[in-house]
Amino acid sequence: MPEHEVCEKHATRSKGENLNTREVGTHYEDVAIAYLKDNGVQIIDRNVTCGRFGEIDIIGCTSDAGKTLVFFEVKYRKDDRHGNPEDAVDINKQNKIRKCAEYYLAYKNSDSYVRFDIIAIQGEEITWYKNAF
């Protein structure tokens, strides 16, 4: 994976919470959004459904001069028993995200520069993979 950053500040969850899979996903997307905002990303949208192509977890905009539009995939794992979270974004998942991004860009009539990043959360650790694919 390309350049990445690690942060432990935002990955907290109350002990004893029993959440279903969707609630866990939403919780860690909220954690990712807080982390991204703290790192200068302007959040544009989240959980964007793109027809039959799937969903994009988070769409944000960088603060650089080029104003890059970033499509974020958030993956969470409690521990590494089932592999690292970033490994779950395989080539099939990448292709779905790309198609969804194309759909979104066409719908918004946007010609922005784009980037695909992964926010991997494992236990208490957040890792941001920029230009992941």
NORBELPE-V759695 format. One record per backbone hydrogen bond with DSSP energy under -1.0 kcal/mol. NH is the residue of the N-H (numbers start at 1). CO is the residue of the C=O. Records with the same first field share a line. If there is no record, write none. Layout:
BEGIN
NH = CO / CO
END
This chain:
BEGIN
5 = 128
7 = 126
12 = 10
17 = 14
24 = 20
25 = 21
26 = 22
27 = 23
28 = 24
29 = 25
30 = 26
31 = 27
32 = 28
33 = 29
34 = 30
35 = 31
36 = 32
37 = 33
38 = 34
40 = 37
41 = 36
42 = 61
44 = 59
45 = 59
47 = 57
48 = 56
50 = 54
53 = 50
56 = 48
58 = 72
59 = 45
60 = 70
61 = 42
62 = 68
67 = 64
69 = 113
70 = 60
71 = 115
72 = 58
73 = 117
75 = 119
77 = 121
83 = 80
88 = 85
89 = 86
90 = 88
94 = 90
95 = 91
96 = 92
97 = 93
98 = 94
99 = 95
100 = 96
101 = 97
102 = 98
103 = 99
104 = 100
105 = 101
106 = 102
107 = 103
108 = 104
110 = 105
115 = 69
117 = 71
118 = 129
119 = 73
120 = 127
121 = 75
122 = 125
123 = 77
125 = 122
126 = 7
127 = 120
128 = 5
129 = 118
130 = 3
132 = 116
END
